[in-house]
Amino acid sequence: MNLLDFYIPEWFFVALNLLILILALKKFLWKPINRILDDRQDLVIKTGMDAEEASRLRVEMEQLREQMDTDMEQRTLELMKEARGHAGREYDRIVADAEKKAELILSAAKVKAQQEQERMAVELRRQIAAVAVEAAGLVIRSNMDSDHNNRLVEDFLAGKDVSA
């Protein structure tokens, strides 16, 4: 048989084998390869979308961080102002308490000084009276011999007025 001879049944089987091979390659090779290529294309598109989404989210996160920084600074200033106000009120309260205590101490000291002054005045009067009595005793002893003094003592003992 010659290679150029055309034998139909043989060419029919070759064509049939070629058709079966093409269908098998299409089913088992071409479709999975196309599916893999489509999946890769979807993945590339999805990755691009994810990158755009990530970029958008990054911008939003930066804006949110800046807003949070601003809010935090503002809240910090408010807290510091509030703390200063509280400290001022606490300072005023402490000063007022100290002034009240100082007033109480001063009034107690004044009362104690007044009492001490009165006690000293009483003691001074007592000492003056003792000195006066002693001086009067000395005067009376030195003048006791006189008749006038005797009569004064007798009048005093009798309850008569001796001032004249």
CNS distance restraints for C-alpha pairs under 8 A (distance, minus, plus):
assign (resid   1 and name CA) (resid   5 and name CA) 6.92 0.50 0.50
assign (resid   6 and name CA) (resid  11 and name CA) 7.59 0.50 0.50
assign (resid   7 and name CA) (resid  11 and name CA) 6.28 0.50 0.50
assign (resid   8 and name CA) (resid  12 and name CA) 5.82 0.50 0.50
assign (resid   9 and name CA) (resid  13 and name CA) 6.25 0.50 0.50
assign (resid  10 and name CA) (resid  14 and name CA) 6.20 0.50 0.50
assign (resid  11 and name CA) (resid  15 and name CA) 5.96 0.50 0.50
assign (resid  12 and name CA) (resid  16 and name CA) 5.97 0.50 0.50
assign (resid  13 and name CA) (resid  17 and name CA) 5.88 0.50 0.50
assign (resid  14 and name CA) (resid  18 and name CA) 5.96 0.50 0.50
assign (resid  15 and name CA) (resid  19 and name CA) 6.00 0.50 0.50
assign (resid  16 and name CA) (resid  20 and name CA) 6.06 0.50 0.50
assign (resid  17 and name CA) (resid  21 and name CA) 5.93 0.50 0.50
assign (resid  18 and name CA) (resid  22 and name CA) 6.07 0.50 0.50
assign (resid  19 and name CA) (resid  23 and name CA) 6.09 0.50 0.50
assign (resid  20 and name CA) (resid  24 and name CA) 5.93 0.50 0.50
assign (resid  21 and name CA) (resid  25 and name CA) 5.93 0.50 0.50
assign (resid  22 and name CA) (resid  26 and name CA) 5.92 0.50 0.50
assign (resid  23 and name CA) (resid  27 and name CA) 5.99 0.50 0.50
assign (resid  24 and name CA) (resid  28 and name CA) 5.74 0.50 0.50
assign (resid  24 and name CA) (resid  29 and name CA) 7.57 0.50 0.50
assign (resid  25 and name CA) (resid  29 and name CA) 4.91 0.50 0.50
assign (resid  25 and name CA) (resid  30 and name CA) 6.09 0.50 0.50
assign (resid  26 and name CA) (resid  30 and name CA) 4.47 0.50 0.50
assign (resid  26 and name CA) (resid  31 and name CA) 6.05 0.50 0.50
assign (resid  27 and name CA) (resid  31 and name CA) 5.72 0.50 0.50
assign (resid  27 and name CA) (resid  32 and name CA) 7.81 0.50 0.50
assign (resid  28 and name CA) (resid  32 and name CA) 6.62 0.50 0.50
assign (resid  29 and name CA) (resid  33 and name CA) 6.07 0.50 0.50
assign (resid  30 and name CA) (resid  34 and name CA) 6.03 0.50 0.50
assign (resid  31 and name CA) (resid  35 and name CA) 5.97 0.50 0.50
assign (resid  32 and name CA) (resid  36 and name CA) 6.01 0.50 0.50
assign (resid  33 and name CA) (resid  37 and name CA) 6.08 0.50 0.50
assign (resid  34 and name CA) (resid  38 and name CA) 5.99 0.50 0.50
assign (resid  35 and name CA) (resid  39 and name CA) 6.01 0.50 0.50
assign (resid  36 and name CA) (resid  40 and name CA) 6.07 0.50 0.50
assign (resid  37 and name CA) (resid  41 and name CA) 6.05 0.50 0.50
assign (resid  38 and name CA) (resid  42 and name CA) 6.06 0.50 0.50
assign (resid  39 and name CA) (resid  43 and name CA) 5.99 0.50 0.50
assign (resid  40 and name CA) (resid  44 and name CA) 6.03 0.50 0.50
assign (resid  41 and name CA) (resid  45 and name CA) 6.12 0.50 0.50
assign (resid  42 and name CA) (resid  46 and name CA) 5.84 0.50 0.50
assign (resid  43 and name CA) (resid  47 and name CA) 5.80 0.50 0.50
assign (resid  44 and name CA) (resid  48 and name CA) 6.04 0.50 0.50
assign (resid  45 and name CA) (resid  49 and name CA) 6.13 0.50 0.50
assign (resid  46 and name CA) (resid  50 and name CA) 5.87 0.50 0.50
assign (resid  47 and name CA) (resid  51 and name CA) 5.92 0.50 0.50
assign (resid  48 and name CA) (resid  52 and name CA) 6.18 0.50 0.50
assign (resid  49 and name CA) (resid  53 and name CA) 5.95 0.50 0.50
assign (resid  50 and name CA) (resid  54 and name CA) 5.80 0.50 0.50
assign (resid  51 and name CA) (resid  55 and name CA) 6.00 0.50 0.50
assign (resid  52 and name CA) (resid  56 and name CA) 6.08 0.50 0.50
assign (resid  53 and name CA) (resid  57 and name CA) 5.95 0.50 0.50
assign (resid  54 and name CA) (resid  58 and name CA) 5.93 0.50 0.50
assign (resid  55 and name CA) (resid  59 and name CA) 6.27 0.50 0.50
assign (resid  56 and name CA) (resid  60 and name CA) 6.21 0.50 0.50
assign (resid  57 and name CA) (resid  61 and name CA) 5.92 0.50 0.50
assign (resid  58 and name CA) (resid  62 and name CA) 6.12 0.50 0.50
assign (resid  59 and name CA) (resid  63 and name CA) 6.23 0.50 0.50
assign (resid  60 and name CA) (resid  64 and name CA) 6.01 0.50 0.50
assign (resid  61 and name CA) (resid  65 and name CA) 5.92 0.50 0.50
assign (resid  62 and name CA) (resid  66 and name CA) 6.09 0.50 0.50
assign (resid  63 and name CA) (resid  67 and name CA) 6.09 0.50 0.50
assign (resid  64 and name CA) (resid  68 and name CA) 5.99 0.50 0.50
assign (resid  65 and name CA) (resid  69 and name CA) 6.02 0.50 0.50
assign (resid  66 and name CA) (resid  70 and name CA) 6.14 0.50 0.50
assign (resid  67 and name CA) (resid  71 and name CA) 6.02 0.50 0.50
assign (resid  68 and name CA) (resid  72 and name CA) 5.83 0.50 0.50
assign (resid  69 and name CA) (resid  73 and name CA) 6.07 0.50 0.50
assign (resid  70 and name CA) (resid  74 and name CA) 6.13 0.50 0.50
assign (resid  71 and name CA) (resid  75 and name CA) 5.97 0.50 0.50
assign (resid  72 and name CA) (resid  76 and name CA) 5.91 0.50 0.50
assign (resid  73 and name CA) (resid  77 and name CA) 6.17 0.50 0.50
assign (resid  74 and name CA) (resid  78 and name CA) 6.19 0.50 0.50
assign (resid  75 and name CA) (resid  79 and name CA) 6.03 0.50 0.50
assign (resid  76 and name CA) (resid  80 and name CA) 6.05 0.50 0.50
assign (resid  77 and name CA) (resid  81 and name CA) 6.06 0.50 0.50
assign (resid  78 and name CA) (resid  82 and name CA) 6.03 0.50 0.50
assign (resid  79 and name CA) (resid  83 and name CA) 5.91 0.50 0.50
assign (resid  80 and name CA) (resid  84 and name CA) 6.02 0.50 0.50
assign (resid  81 and name CA) (resid  85 and name CA) 6.16 0.50 0.50
assign (resid  82 and name CA) (resid  86 and name CA) 6.09 0.50 0.50
assign (resid  83 and name CA) (resid  87 and name CA) 5.92 0.50 0.50
assign (resid  84 and name CA) (resid  88 and name CA) 5.98 0.50 0.50
assign (resid  85 and name CA) (resid  89 and name CA) 6.16 0.50 0.50
assign (resid  86 and name CA) (resid  90 and name CA) 6.01 0.50 0.50
assign (resid  87 and name CA) (resid  91 and name CA) 5.92 0.50 0.50
assign (resid  88 and name CA) (resid  92 and name CA) 6.11 0.50 0.50
assign (resid  89 and name CA) (resid  93 and name CA) 6.09 0.50 0.50
assign (resid  90 and name CA) (resid  94 and name CA) 6.07 0.50 0.50
assign (resid  91 and name CA) (resid  95 and name CA) 6.06 0.50 0.50
assign (resid  92 and name CA) (resid  96 and name CA) 5.98 0.50 0.50
assign (resid  93 and name CA) (resid  97 and name CA) 6.07 0.50 0.50
assign (resid  94 and name CA) (resid  98 and name CA) 6.06 0.50 0.50
assign (resid  95 and name CA) (resid  99 and name CA) 6.04 0.50 0.50
assign (resid  96 and name CA) (resid 100 and name CA) 6.13 0.50 0.50
assign (resid  97 and name CA) (resid 101 and name CA) 6.13 0.50 0.50
assign (resid  98 and name CA) (resid 102 and name CA) 5.99 0.50 0.50
assign (resid  99 and name CA) (resid 103 and name CA) 6.04 0.50 0.50
assign (resid 100 and name CA) (resid 104 and name CA) 6.13 0.50 0.50
assign (resid 101 and name CA) (resid 105 and name CA) 6.06 0.50 0.50
assign (resid 102 and name CA) (resid 106 and name CA) 5.99 0.50 0.50
assign (resid 103 and name CA) (resid 107 and name CA) 5.97 0.50 0.50
assign (resid 104 and name CA) (resid 108 and name CA) 5.94 0.50 0.50
assign (resid 105 and name CA) (resid 109 and name CA) 5.96 0.50 0.50
assign (resid 106 and name CA) (resid 110 and name CA) 6.01 0.50 0.50
assign (resid 107 and name CA) (resid 111 and name CA) 6.09 0.50 0.50
assign (resid 108 and name CA) (resid 112 and name CA) 6.02 0.50 0.50
assign (resid 109 and name CA) (resid 113 and name CA) 5.88 0.50 0.50
assign (resid 110 and name CA) (resid 114 and name CA) 5.97 0.50 0.50
assign (resid 111 and name CA) (resid 115 and name CA) 6.06 0.50 0.50
assign (resid 112 and name CA) (resid 116 and name CA) 5.99 0.50 0.50
assign (resid 113 and name CA) (resid 117 and name CA) 5.92 0.50 0.50
assign (resid 114 and name CA) (resid 118 and name CA) 6.08 0.50 0.50
assign (resid 115 and name CA) (resid 119 and name CA) 6.04 0.50 0.50
assign (resid 116 and name CA) (resid 120 and name CA) 5.97 0.50 0.50
assign (resid 117 and name CA) (resid 121 and name CA) 6.04 0.50 0.50
assign (resid 118 and name CA) (resid 122 and name CA) 6.13 0.50 0.50
assign (resid 119 and name CA) (resid 123 and name CA) 6.04 0.50 0.50
assign (resid 120 and name CA) (resid 124 and name CA) 5.84 0.50 0.50
assign (resid 121 and name CA) (resid 125 and name CA) 6.00 0.50 0.50
assign (resid 122 and name CA) (resid 126 and name CA) 6.08 0.50 0.50
assign (resid 123 and name CA) (resid 127 and name CA) 6.10 0.50 0.50
assign (resid 124 and name CA) (resid 128 and name CA) 5.93 0.50 0.50
assign (resid 125 and name CA) (resid 129 and name CA) 5.89 0.50 0.50
assign (resid 126 and name CA) (resid 130 and name CA) 6.07 0.50 0.50
assign (resid 127 and name CA) (resid 131 and name CA) 6.07 0.50 0.50
assign (resid 128 and name CA) (resid 132 and name CA) 5.88 0.50 0.50
assign (resid 129 and name CA) (resid 133 and name CA) 5.89 0.50 0.50
assign (resid 130 and name CA) (resid 134 and name CA) 6.01 0.50 0.50
assign (resid 131 and name CA) (resid 135 and name CA) 5.89 0.50 0.50
assign (resid 132 and name CA) (resid 136 and name CA) 5.80 0.50 0.50
assign (resid 133 and name CA) (resid 137 and name CA) 5.89 0.50 0.50
assign (resid 134 and name CA) (resid 138 and name CA) 6.18 0.50 0.50
assign (resid 135 and name CA) (resid 139 and name CA) 6.12 0.50 0.50
assign (resid 136 and name CA) (resid 140 and name CA) 5.87 0.50 0.50
assign (resid 137 and name CA) (resid 141 and name CA) 5.94 0.50 0.50
assign (resid 138 and name CA) (resid 142 and name CA) 6.10 0.50 0.50
assign (resid 139 and name CA) (resid 143 and name CA) 6.08 0.50 0.50
assign (resid 140 and name CA) (resid 144 and name CA) 5.37 0.50 0.50
assign (resid 140 and name CA) (resid 149 and name CA) 7.57 0.50 0.50
assign (resid 143 and name CA) (resid 149 and name CA) 6.70 0.50 0.50
assign (resid 144 and name CA) (resid 149 and name CA) 5.85 0.50 0.50
assign (resid 144 and name CA) (resid 150 and name CA) 6.60 0.50 0.50
assign (resid 145 and name CA) (resid 149 and name CA) 7.39 0.50 0.50
assign (resid 145 and name CA) (resid 150 and name CA) 7.53 0.50 0.50
assign (resid 146 and name CA) (resid 150 and name CA) 6.61 0.50 0.50
assign (resid 147 and name CA) (resid 151 and name CA) 6.17 0.50 0.50
assign (resid 148 and name CA) (resid 152 and name CA) 6.23 0.50 0.50
assign (resid 149 and name CA) (resid 153 and name CA) 6.21 0.50 0.50
assign (resid 150 and name CA) (resid 154 and name CA) 6.12 0.50 0.50
assign (resid 151 and name CA) (resid 155 and name CA) 6.01 0.50 0.50
assign (resid 152 and name CA) (resid 156 and name CA) 6.05 0.50 0.50
assign (resid 152 and name CA) (resid 162 and name CA) 6.25 0.50 0.50
assign (resid 153 and name CA) (resid 157 and name CA) 6.09 0.50 0.50
assign (resid 154 and name CA) (resid 158 and name CA) 6.03 0.50 0.50
assign (resid 155 and name CA) (resid 159 and name CA) 6.17 0.50 0.50
assign (resid 155 and name CA) (resid 160 and name CA) 5.15 0.50 0.50
assign (resid 155 and name CA) (resid 161 and name CA) 7.22 0.50 0.50
assign (resid 155 and name CA) (resid 162 and name CA) 6.53 0.50 0.50
assign (resid 156 and name CA) (resid 160 and name CA) 5.64 0.50 0.50
assign (resid 156 and name CA) (resid 161 and name CA) 7.00 0.50 0.50
assign (resid 156 and name CA) (resid 162 and name CA) 6.24 0.50 0.50
